[in-house]
Amino acid sequence: MKAIQVDGKRLVWVEVATPDLGPGQVRIKVHASAINRADLLQRQGGYAPPPGASSVMGLECAGEVMAVGEGVERVKQGDAVCALLAGGGYAEEVVAPAGQVLKVPKGLTMAQAASIPEVYATAYLNLYMEAGLKTAERVLLHAGASGVGTAAIQLCRQTSNPVYVTVGSDAKIKACEALGAAAGFNRKNGSFADTLAQWAGAQWAGEGGFDVILDPVGGGYLADNLKVLNLDGRLVVIGLMGGMSADVNLGLMLGKRLRIIGSTLRARTIAAKAAIMDGLRADLWPHLESGAIKPIIETVIPIEETERAHELLAGNDTIGKVVLEVIKG
């Protein structure tokens, strides 16, 4: 089979060994995959795959089941599926644990289905399972126009949680508002803390603040995040784009009873990932099939042009997902 490999500074579409199919696994003929920032880090040598995972990049895919291993009853040969992967998505074929594979929601294309698993699993895990988000609690999403951000906005809309976003342009604010965000802040205009506090105070009768923050930035935002959290607020850090370290105001944490939660998805156990995917099937799939929630895709690019797709995502101008097409249509 063919897969994307790193050749010096280039990404090339070349022949590689086909992965073996084991018990409890599903072999998928990949129609589409999608780009995630973790792929950019892996390419640079900063995010190695978990032990036993494919060295090929790609954390999600959609395609057709070619075969199933012993004990698999969740899907069968010929089913259209999408999958959450620990690696291997940038390829013609991939093998995934059955618990991480779901049938494609009715009415969605393969490109749309490929854009779902990683970002919706990330948003669902961290908002509802890690942070324990409750109805009507207020949410602050950093990088609100990203794949995870656009997924989280739509999930919060369905669970009646007001959302404020920080993004990198005024156009992205408008895009997020169109998806259901109440308002947004352009991070290029300085610190978000004072502006958000003023907006929240005006919006909620002087009771400014947020109950849950989903943050892929990390160190550079920590102090301001703590400032804008309410009593018993939860900060879930899912990335370190703004640095790995920061000073923590422990007095503020104690006084507000705040929790800082570090969370990653890729290295979790197969059982943990299966539980997340089962949650998505129950709580997300009906909304995808009704059209209440829609995958947000910036563009679809042939997999042979993965280099261009990476450059596009790295440019920080995209809204939603960049999808790689392996089989046209």
C-alpha positions as CSV (number, residue, x, y, z in Angstrom):
1,M,0.0,0.0,0.0
2,K,1.0,3.7,-0.2
3,A,1.3,6.1,2.7
4,I,2.7,9.5,3.4
5,Q,6.3,9.4,4.7
6,V,8.7,12.2,5.8
7,D,11.7,12.4,3.5
8,G,14.0,15.1,4.9
9,K,11.9,18.2,4.7
10,R,9.3,16.8,2.2
11,L,6.2,14.7,2.6
12,V,6.1,11.9,0.0
13,W,3.4,9.4,-1.1
14,V,5.3,6.1,-1.3
15,E,5.0,2.3,-0.9
16,V,5.1,1.0,2.7
17,A,4.3,-2.3,4.4
18,T,0.7,-3.1,4.9
19,P,-0.3,-3.4,8.6
20,D,-1.3,-6.8,9.9
21,L,-4.9,-7.4,11.1
22,G,-5.2,-8.9,14.6
23,P,-8.1,-10.0,16.9
24,G,-10.5,-7.2,17.8
25,Q,-9.3,-5.0,14.9
26,V,-10.8,-3.6,11.7
27,R,-9.0,-3.1,8.4
28,I,-10.2,0.0,6.6
29,K,-9.7,1.1,3.0
30,V,-9.1,4.8,3.5
31,H,-11.2,7.2,1.4
32,A,-10.2,10.3,3.4
33,S,-8.2,11.4,6.4
34,A,-7.7,14.8,8.0
35,I,-4.9,17.1,9.3
36,N,-4.4,17.8,13.0
37,R,-1.8,20.0,14.7
38,A,-0.4,16.9,16.4
39,D,0.6,15.7,12.9
40,L,2.7,18.9,12.4
41,L,4.4,18.2,15.8
42,Q,5.0,14.6,14.9
43,R,6.6,15.6,11.6
44,Q,9.0,17.9,13.5
45,G,9.9,15.1,15.9
46,G,8.0,16.6,18.8
47,Y,5.2,14.1,19.3
48,A,6.1,10.5,18.9
49,P,3.4,7.9,18.4
50,P,2.4,5.8,21.4
51,P,4.1,2.4,21.8
52,G,2.7,0.0,19.2
53,A,1.0,2.7,17.1
54,S,1.8,3.2,13.4
55,S,4.6,5.6,12.6
56,V,2.5,7.0,9.7
57,M,0.8,10.3,10.6
58,G,-3.0,10.6,10.7
59,L,-5.3,10.5,13.7
60,E,-8.6,9.9,12.0
61,C,-10.0,8.5,8.8
62,A,-13.2,7.4,6.9
63,G,-13.5,4.6,4.5
64,E,-14.8,1.1,3.8
65,V,-14.3,-2.0,6.0
66,M,-12.1,-4.5,4.1
67,A,-12.0,-7.2,6.8
68,V,-12.5,-7.7,10.5
69,G,-10.4,-9.6,13.0
70,E,-11.6,-12.3,15.4
71,G,-14.3,-11.3,17.8
72,V,-15.4,-8.1,15.9
73,E,-19.2,-7.7,15.7
74,R,-19.4,-3.9,15.8
75,V,-18.9,-3.5,12.0
76,K,-18.7,-5.9,9.0
77,Q,-17.0,-6.0,5.6
78,G,-18.4,-3.4,3.3
79,D,-19.5,-0.9,6.0
80,A,-18.8,2.7,5.5
81,V,-17.0,3.8,8.7
82,C,-14.9,6.5,10.4
83,A,-12.3,5.8,13.0
84,L,-10.2,7.5,15.7
85,L,-6.6,6.4,15.3
86,A,-3.4,6.6,17.3
87,G,-1.7,6.9,13.9
88,G,-1.7,5.6,10.3
89,G,-4.5,7.6,8.7
90,Y,-2.3,9.1,5.9
91,A,-2.4,5.8,4.0
92,E,-4.4,3.7,1.6
93,E,-5.2,1.2,4.4
94,V,-5.3,1.3,8.2
95,V,-5.9,-1.1,11.0
96,A,-7.8,0.2,14.0
97,P,-9.3,-1.3,17.2
98,A,-12.9,-2.1,16.7
99,G,-14.0,0.1,19.6
100,Q,-12.6,3.2,17.9
101,V,-14.6,2.6,14.7
102,L,-18.1,3.8,14.0
103,K,-20.4,3.6,11.0
104,V,-20.5,6.9,9.1
105,P,-23.5,9.0,10.1
106,K,-26.3,8.9,7.6
107,G,-26.1,11.6,4.9
108,L,-22.4,12.4,5.4
109,T,-19.7,12.1,2.7
110,M,-16.5,10.3,3.4
111,A,-14.7,13.7,3.6
112,Q,-17.1,15.0,6.2
113,A,-16.9,11.7,8.2
114,A,-13.1,11.9,8.2
115,S,-13.2,15.3,9.8
116,I,-15.2,14.1,12.8
117,P,-13.4,11.6,15.1
118,E,-10.3,13.4,16.4
119,V,-11.9,16.9,17.0
120,Y,-15.2,15.8,18.3
121,A,-13.7,13.1,20.5
122,T,-11.4,15.8,21.9
123,A,-14.1,18.3,22.5
124,Y,-16.5,15.7,24.0
125,L,-13.9,14.2,26.2
126,N,-12.7,17.4,27.7
127,L,-15.9,19.4,28.0
128,Y,-18.2,16.7,29.3
129,M,-16.0,13.9,30.7
130,E,-13.0,15.8,32.1
131,A,-14.6,19.2,33.0
132,G,-18.1,17.8,33.8
133,L,-19.8,20.6,31.9
134,K,-23.4,21.1,33.1
135,T,-26.3,22.8,31.4
136,A,-26.1,26.6,31.3
137,E,-22.5,26.7,32.5
138,R,-20.4,29.3,30.6
139,V,-17.6,28.1,28.3
140,L,-14.5,29.9,27.0
141,L,-12.9,28.3,24.0
142,H,-9.4,29.4,22.9
143,A,-8.7,28.8,19.2
144,G,-12.4,28.8,18.6
145,A,-12.2,28.6,14.8
146,S,-10.0,25.4,14.9
147,G,-11.3,21.9,14.3
148,V,-11.7,21.3,18.0
149,G,-13.2,24.8,18.5
150,T,-15.8,24.6,15.8
151,A,-16.8,21.1,17.2
152,A,-17.0,22.4,20.7
153,I,-19.1,25.4,19.8
154,Q,-21.7,23.2,18.2
155,L,-21.7,20.7,21.0
156,C,-22.2,23.5,23.6
157,R,-25.1,24.9,21.5
158,Q,-26.9,21.6,21.8
159,T,-26.3,21.4,25.6
160,S,-27.3,25.1,26.2
161,N,-23.9,26.4,27.2
162,P,-23.1,30.0,26.3
163,V,-19.7,30.2,24.5
164,Y,-17.2,32.9,24.1
165,V,-14.2,32.4,21.8
166,T,-10.7,33.8,21.3
167,V,-9.4,33.6,17.7
168,G,-6.9,35.2,15.4
169,S,-9.0,37.4,13.2
170,D,-12.3,39.3,13.1
171,A,-13.5,37.0,10.2
172,K,-13.0,34.0,12.5
173,I,-15.1,35.7,15.2
174,K,-18.0,36.0,12.7
175,A,-17.6,32.4,11.6
176,C,-17.8,31.2,15.3
177,E,-20.8,33.4,15.9
178,A,-22.5,31.8,12.9
179,L,-22.0,28.4,14.6
180,G,-23.5,29.6,17.9
181,A,-20.8,31.4,19.8
182,A,-22.2,34.4,21.7
183,A,-19.2,36.6,21.0
184,G,-15.4,36.6,20.5
185,F,-12.1,38.3,21.0
186,N,-9.3,38.8,18.5
187,R,-6.2,37.7,20.3
188,K,-4.1,40.1,18.2
189,N,-5.7,42.9,20.2
190,G,-3.8,42.1,23.4
191,S,-4.8,40.3,26.6
192,F,-8.3,38.8,26.6
193,A,-8.9,38.9,30.4
194,D,-10.1,42.5,30.8
195,T,-12.2,42.4,27.6
196,L,-13.8,39.1,28.5
197,A,-14.5,40.2,32.1
198,Q,-16.2,43.4,30.9
199,W,-18.3,41.5,28.3
200,A,-19.3,38.8,30.7
201,G,-20.2,41.3,33.3
202,A,-22.5,43.2,30.9
203,Q,-23.9,39.9,29.6
204,W,-24.7,38.3,32.9
205,A,-25.7,41.3,35.1
206,G,-22.3,41.9,36.7
207,E,-21.5,38.2,37.3
208,G,-18.6,38.0,34.9
209,G,-16.7,34.8,34.4
210,F,-16.6,31.4,33.0
211,D,-17.1,27.9,34.4
212,V,-15.0,25.9,31.9
213,I,-12.1,26.9,29.7
214,L,-10.8,24.7,26.9
215,D,-7.3,25.8,26.1
216,P,-4.8,24.5,23.5
217,V,-2.4,27.4,24.2
218,G,-1.0,26.6,27.7
219,G,1.6,28.6,29.5
220,G,1.1,32.0,27.9
221,Y,-2.6,32.1,28.8
222,L,-2.5,30.5,32.3
223,A,-2.7,33.7,34.4
224,D,-5.5,35.3,32.4
225,N,-7.4,32.0,32.3
226,L,-7.4,31.8,36.1
227,K,-8.6,35.5,36.3
228,V,-11.7,34.9,34.2
229,L,-12.8,31.6,35.8
230,N,-15.7,31.5,38.2
231,L,-15.8,29.8,41.6
232,D,-15.3,26.1,41.1
233,G,-14.1,26.8,37.6
234,R,-12.3,24.2,35.5
235,L,-9.4,24.9,33.1
236,V,-8.7,22.0,30.7
237,V,-5.3,22.4,29.0
238,I,-5.2,20.3,25.8
239,G,-2.1,21.9,24.1
240,L,1.0,23.9,24.6
241,M,1.1,26.3,21.6
242,G,1.9,29.2,24.0
243,G,4.6,27.5,26.1
244,M,5.1,24.7,28.6
245,S,5.6,26.6,31.8
246,A,4.0,29.5,33.7
247,D,3.7,30.9,37.2
248,V,0.6,29.8,39.1
249,N,-1.2,32.1,41.5
250,L,-2.0,29.4,44.1
251,G,-3.9,31.9,46.3
252,L,-6.3,32.6,43.4
253,M,-6.7,28.9,42.8
254,L,-7.5,28.2,46.5
255,G,-9.8,31.2,46.8
256,K,-11.9,30.3,43.8
257,R,-11.6,26.5,44.3
258,L,-10.2,26.2,40.7
259,R,-9.1,23.0,39.0
260,I,-6.4,22.8,36.2
261,I,-6.8,19.6,34.2
262,G,-4.1,18.4,31.8
263,S,-5.6,16.2,29.1
264,T,-4.4,14.3,26.0
265,L,-6.3,11.8,23.8
266,R,-3.8,10.0,21.7
267,A,-2.1,7.9,24.4
268,R,-5.3,6.8,26.2
269,T,-6.1,3.1,26.3
270,I,-8.2,1.4,23.7
271,A,-10.9,0.9,26.3
272,A,-10.9,4.6,27.2
273,K,-11.1,5.7,23.5
274,A,-13.9,3.2,22.9
275,A,-15.9,4.7,25.7
276,I,-15.4,8.2,24.2
277,M,-16.5,6.9,20.7
278,D,-19.6,5.2,22.3
279,G,-20.4,8.6,23.9
280,L,-20.2,10.3,20.5
281,R,-22.4,7.7,18.9
282,A,-25.1,8.3,21.5
283,D,-24.8,12.0,21.9
284,L,-23.4,13.3,18.6
285,W,-24.5,11.0,15.9
286,P,-28.2,11.9,16.0
287,H,-27.3,15.6,15.7
288,L,-25.0,14.9,12.7
289,E,-27.7,12.8,11.0
290,S,-30.4,15.5,11.6
291,G,-28.1,18.3,10.4
292,A,-28.2,20.2,13.7
293,I,-24.4,19.8,13.9
294,K,-22.3,19.9,10.7
295,P,-18.7,19.1,10.1
296,I,-16.8,22.3,9.3
297,I,-14.3,21.8,6.5
298,E,-11.9,24.5,5.2
299,T,-10.9,22.5,2.1
300,V,-10.3,19.0,0.7
301,I,-6.9,18.3,-0.7
302,P,-5.6,15.2,-2.5
303,I,-3.4,13.2,-0.2
304,E,-0.5,13.4,-2.7
305,E,-0.5,17.2,-1.8
306,T,-0.2,16.6,2.0
307,E,2.7,19.1,2.1
308,R,0.4,21.9,0.9
309,A,-2.2,20.8,3.5
310,H,0.3,21.0,6.3
311,E,1.4,24.5,5.1
312,L,-2.2,25.6,5.0
313,L,-2.9,24.5,8.6
314,A,0.4,25.9,9.9
315,G,-0.6,29.3,8.4
316,N,-3.4,29.7,11.1
317,D,-5.9,31.1,8.6
318,T,-8.1,28.0,8.4
319,I,-11.6,27.6,9.9
320,G,-12.4,24.0,10.8
321,K,-10.7,21.0,9.2
322,V,-8.3,20.4,6.3
323,V,-9.2,17.0,4.8
324,L,-7.0,14.7,2.8
325,E,-8.8,12.8,0.0
326,V,-7.3,9.4,-0.8
327,I,-10.1,8.1,-3.1
328,K,-11.8,10.9,-5.1
329,G,-15.5,11.3,-4.2
